[in-house]
Amino acid sequence: MNCLGALGLAVAGLSAPGPATAQVTAFKQAVAEAAARDTDIAAFYQSNGYAPLWTGQGDDSRRRAALLRALAQAGDHGLPAARYDLAGLRARMEAARSPRDLGRLDVEMSRVFLQFARDLQTGVLVPSRVDSAIVREVPYRDRASYLTNFAKSSPNGFFRALPPATNEYNTLMKQKLDMERLLARGGWGPTIASKMLEPGQSGPAVIALRNRLVAMGYLERTAVQTYDTAMQDAVRQFQTAHGLAADGVAGPATMAEVNVGVQARLQSVIVAMERERWLNTERGRRHILVNLTDFTAKIIDNDKVTFETRSVVGATQSDRVTPEFSDVMEFMVVNPSWYVPRSIATKEYLPALKRNPNAVSHIEITDSRGRKVNRGAVDFTQFTERSFPFSMRQPPSRGNALGLVKFMFPNKYNIYLHDTPAKNLFSREVRAFSHGCVRLADPFDFAYALLAKQTANPQGLFKAKLATGVEQRINLKEPVPVHIIYRTAFTDARGAAQYRRDIYGRDARIWNALAKAGVALRAVQG
């Protein structure tokens, strides 16, 4: 009989006199001593009379087997498998000889279980520690609840319920496993030396591009050595899947993306899975999704995109990047005033006012009581960024920085979605130009889509408010969750991989932190 089985018999006979009782007492003492280092684990064992969770028979045997199976699959989820030390845990199980050994082992298995369960459900990293602009509130569960709920659950079912139950997570995981097999086979082949290739060209570089497009799945296998229409179509597909202008010409931006290797794309997928775990909560049957790297804002209804528009996001300077977080949109403001953020007023407008008091004449300057200030009576040169005593406001107009409508989900970061008079920026491929807020290419249509849930004539309601020319508020009868995310790897409605550039360098920082935590790239045979 193995040692785990022996303990199971001892635990089953808690009231029996003699050696069995002594064994149980030794087990419980070992559990109490080992658990004392962790308040949550100690509270759990105290509540169940220091009985085993893992090292007995019956249900304990099933829990053990489920934990070992789950830990063996940690790498599939892009988790730091070494952190859970499955081999070491197995060795401790084999080496356990006494009730005290088993008591310490039971606590160690609970410790590993807690670490793994939290990592799998809500992520390995604390986002804000990696990048201060990732201000997402991760939906952490109470640690003690993992042990309590697991003890009452189907072991295998409990582990299956931990990761995000989203199509995105499952599809990303499939992409990850496919790319690990691809990595073992050498990836997509040699990179291409040319910086630009065009339809009609031929030669070694065109052949190299052809072969790489075939390996990536954008082109059927062919022996053609010319940049023909089939290759042009394949390049367009590649460009669309990578957020590039789909013109069918392999220009410098396209070639740079074509030459990105499997290893780098695999890192992006693993980072995306970690990010999906940070958002492992109910997102709302209707919600708004803004992917900063994709420069889009979407309305999602029952997991389907029902409206999409291009967006402009925060510029890449550290004080202008758009943060990542979730909140709830409560209302929209038609004909909004723009209340100039203090950082813009003091850093951008004050220097101009010092040179010329009539500068930025489209902006009203008001005192602490809201009264309009006579610019000619103020010596702006006497003020610094810290001492500037005024507020600044741009009244409603077509030229207003916010355009004609803004969409509010009140938050401490002062971020919202809005219209803009600078329509030309939406034609750019990379659209990172704002001070942090998200500008929409089609704000009126976005408003109509939101209002369609609460009125039979959304355009009429909106245009009536717009026609007043003064600030008007329209409440959403059903507030809509807003999720501002940042994904350089994601999947489309067909499950196909999409990749975007890491405009803020955030995913590079996340990958470095994951690697430091023990996440490793795998090349898997098969």
Summary of the structure (lengths in Angstrom):
residues: 526
radius of gyration: 29.4
end to end distance: 38.2
largest distance: 98.4
contacts: 1614
relative contact order: 0.12
helix: 45%
strand: 15%
